[in-house]
Amino acid sequence: MSSYPQMMHTALDTTDARALAEFYRELLGLQYRPGDEPPADGEPDDDADWLVLIDGDGNRKLAFQEVDSLSRSTWPSPEVPMQLHVDYRVPDRDALENHRRRAESLGAHVLLDRTDEEGEPLYVLADPAGHPFCLLVG
């Protein structure tokens, strides 16, 4: 038995679990755990209220839990705080710009552009459900 609990994944609440899982699957190159894949064309997606994405080795990375309503973060305005955010590291500024553009093409939008900082250039983006996340050179 391990001395410490082991992290399984980070779970995000969303009003559309399939859509948000698809965003992160495309953004991060993950795949669905067996049984969570989208149904064949024309089939109902009835079991899409809890979905898990895994890496190529089968390790859980992200989970998506469908909820009836969710207040979008208003960050950087303080009315509704970030609540949680995930940082994603890229190797250099070119990769940062490429991944920002790709995230936007998948439905994200930029909340903060801090690319003029020499020490740690970054973007804070919101995913399609409004969850903030950072892309940074690290």
C-alpha positions as CSV (number, residue, x, y, z in Angstrom):
1,M,0.0,0.0,0.0
2,S,1.3,3.5,-0.9
3,S,1.9,6.0,1.9
4,Y,0.1,8.7,0.0
5,P,-3.1,8.9,-2.1
6,Q,-2.3,8.9,-5.8
7,M,-4.0,11.5,-8.1
8,M,-6.3,9.9,-10.6
9,H,-7.3,12.8,-12.7
10,T,-8.7,16.4,-12.5
11,A,-12.5,16.5,-12.9
12,L,-14.2,19.5,-14.5
13,D,-17.9,20.4,-14.1
14,T,-19.5,21.4,-17.3
15,T,-23.0,21.7,-18.8
16,D,-21.9,19.6,-21.9
17,A,-19.4,16.8,-20.9
18,R,-19.0,15.5,-24.4
19,A,-18.2,18.9,-26.0
20,L,-15.7,19.8,-23.3
21,A,-14.1,16.3,-23.4
22,E,-13.7,16.7,-27.1
23,F,-12.0,20.1,-26.7
24,Y,-9.4,18.8,-24.3
25,R,-9.0,15.5,-26.3
26,E,-8.1,17.6,-29.3
27,L,-6.0,20.2,-27.5
28,L,-3.9,17.7,-25.5
29,G,-3.8,14.7,-27.8
30,L,-5.6,12.4,-25.3
31,Q,-8.0,9.6,-25.9
32,Y,-11.2,8.3,-24.2
33,R,-10.9,5.5,-21.7
34,P,-12.5,2.4,-23.1
35,G,-16.3,2.7,-23.0
36,D,-16.3,6.5,-23.0
37,E,-15.8,7.0,-26.7
38,P,-18.5,8.9,-28.7
39,P,-21.3,6.7,-30.0
40,A,-21.5,5.8,-33.7
41,D,-23.2,8.3,-35.9
42,G,-26.9,8.5,-35.2
43,E,-26.6,6.7,-31.9
44,P,-27.8,8.6,-28.7
45,D,-25.0,9.8,-26.4
46,D,-27.0,8.9,-23.2
47,D,-24.0,8.0,-21.0
48,A,-22.0,11.3,-21.5
49,D,-22.5,12.7,-18.0
50,W,-19.1,11.4,-16.8
51,L,-16.3,11.0,-19.2
52,V,-12.6,10.3,-18.7
53,L,-9.6,11.1,-20.9
54,I,-6.4,9.1,-20.7
55,D,-2.9,9.4,-22.1
56,G,-1.2,6.9,-24.5
57,D,-0.1,4.8,-21.5
58,G,-3.7,4.5,-20.2
59,N,-3.2,7.0,-17.3
60,R,-6.2,9.1,-16.4
61,K,-5.7,12.8,-17.0
62,L,-9.0,14.6,-17.1
63,A,-12.6,13.8,-16.2
64,F,-15.8,15.7,-17.1
65,Q,-18.9,15.7,-15.0
66,E,-22.1,17.1,-16.5
67,V,-24.1,19.5,-14.3
68,D,-27.3,21.3,-14.9
69,S,-25.9,24.8,-14.6
70,L,-22.5,26.4,-14.0
71,S,-21.5,30.0,-13.4
72,R,-18.7,30.9,-15.9
73,S,-15.7,32.4,-14.3
74,T,-15.5,36.2,-14.8
75,W,-11.7,36.2,-14.2
76,P,-9.9,38.6,-14.2
77,S,-12.9,40.4,-12.8
78,P,-13.6,39.2,-9.3
79,E,-17.3,38.4,-9.4
80,V,-16.8,34.7,-10.1
81,P,-13.3,33.6,-9.4
82,M,-11.3,31.0,-11.4
83,Q,-12.1,28.3,-8.9
84,L,-9.5,26.1,-10.5
85,H,-7.1,26.3,-13.4
86,V,-4.6,24.0,-15.1
87,D,-1.2,25.1,-16.4
88,Y,0.2,23.6,-19.7
89,R,3.9,24.0,-20.5
90,V,5.3,24.4,-24.0
91,P,9.0,24.6,-24.9
92,D,9.2,28.0,-26.6
93,R,7.4,31.1,-27.9
94,D,6.7,29.6,-31.3
95,A,5.0,26.6,-29.7
96,L,3.1,29.0,-27.4
97,E,1.7,30.9,-30.4
98,N,0.9,27.6,-32.3
99,H,-0.9,26.1,-29.3
100,R,-2.8,29.4,-28.6
101,R,-4.1,29.5,-32.2
102,R,-5.0,25.8,-32.0
103,A,-6.8,26.3,-28.7
104,E,-8.8,29.2,-30.2
105,S,-9.7,27.1,-33.3
106,L,-11.1,24.5,-30.9
107,G,-13.3,27.1,-29.1
108,A,-11.1,28.7,-26.4
109,H,-10.6,32.4,-26.1
110,V,-7.9,34.5,-24.6
111,L,-8.5,36.1,-21.2
112,L,-5.0,37.5,-20.6
113,D,-2.0,38.0,-22.9
114,R,1.2,38.1,-20.9
115,T,3.5,37.2,-23.7
116,D,5.6,40.3,-23.2
117,E,7.0,39.0,-20.0
118,E,10.6,37.7,-20.5
119,G,10.7,35.3,-17.6
120,E,7.5,33.4,-18.2
121,P,5.5,34.4,-21.3
122,L,1.9,33.0,-21.1
123,Y,-1.7,33.2,-22.2
124,V,-4.6,32.6,-19.9
125,L,-7.4,31.2,-22.0
126,A,-10.9,30.0,-21.2
127,D,-12.1,26.6,-22.6
128,P,-15.5,26.5,-24.2
129,A,-17.2,26.0,-20.8
130,G,-15.4,29.0,-19.4
131,H,-12.7,27.2,-17.3
132,P,-9.5,29.2,-17.3
133,F,-6.2,27.5,-18.2
134,C,-2.7,28.7,-18.9
135,L,-0.4,28.0,-21.8
136,L,3.1,29.1,-20.8
137,V,6.7,28.8,-21.8
138,G,8.5,26.7,-19.1
